[in-house]
Amino acid sequence: MKRMTAETRGALHADPLDLEAYLGRIGYSGRLQPVPAVLEAIHLAHATHIPFENLDILLKRPIRLDLASLQAKLVTGGRGGYCFEQNLLLSAVLQRLGFSVTQLAARVLYQSRRKLPRTHILLRVDVDGATWLADVGFGLEGLLLPVPFGSGREARQFAWTYRAVEADGEWILQSLRNDSWMNLYSFTLEPCLAVDFEPANHYTATHPDSRFVRTLTAQLPTPEVRYLLRNRELVLDRGVTVSRRVLADDDELLAVLAQTFGLRFPAGTRFGYRDDVS
């Protein structure tokens, strides 16, 4: 990890972002310059170390988006979070390193049969004259690496391929599955502030129609396999093949959360998910 000088440590103390703790959380010890290679490396390290999960919602705990709360939960608390938590934390880190970051709002299209509100956040990152889409908060189908932003330009990421295409004045992020392009979400390039996501966060964390209120999920991607826990179904996605098994009970669920996702809860913890929701 880049050595911290006394001046840098003083700045860190004054800054609500504890960069050193974040880098330790994601296991990153490389360069810190605002260049594409660093963007890719930090994006991959974050995506593969901080799981996507909604467990606090099912425990009736509030989801707070201020930076101090994000760090207390995702960094020092060893927990994960969902899109607003993940990408607002990454946004703060990238801006601290000198990247030009724009927060964007998106409408989820993945596995949806109806029009949904804009309840997703992604990041536009401009560096060295190029534009990238960064997103460590979309769960199972989400990015491992940032995607170069340009209509139809394909980005191969290990066993998965993505592209962003323009349609009817919006952009759509797509994932290639079984030789077909699948829509993940649509977005415009209108800049948003962190406060703009507070209403969407409240809806996502509390509204009875929100899937995060009804369904337990923990997800963690790696370059080889993506792990998904949906209620008591454990899915292993290797890009070409997908395997599934159902956990025996909530005690095994707690064991899998700890062993596979690094999410540890006291014995006997029970989450308020609905078994009838797939």
Buried (B, 14 or more C-beta within 10 A) or exposed (E): EBEEEEEEEEBBEEEEBBBBEBBBBBEBEEEBEBBBEBBBBBBBBBBBBBBBBBBBBBEEEEBBBEBEBBBEBBBEEEBBBBBBBBBBBBBBBBBBBEBEBBBBBBBBBBEEEEEBBBBBBBBBBBBEEEBBBBBBBBBBBBBBBBBBBBEEEBBEBBBBBBBBBEEEEBBBBBBBEEEEBBBBBBBBEEEBEBEBBEEBBBBBBBEEEBBBBBBBBBBBBEBEBBBBBBBBEBBBBEBEEEEEEEBEEBEEBBEBBEEBBBBEBEEEBEBEBEEEEE
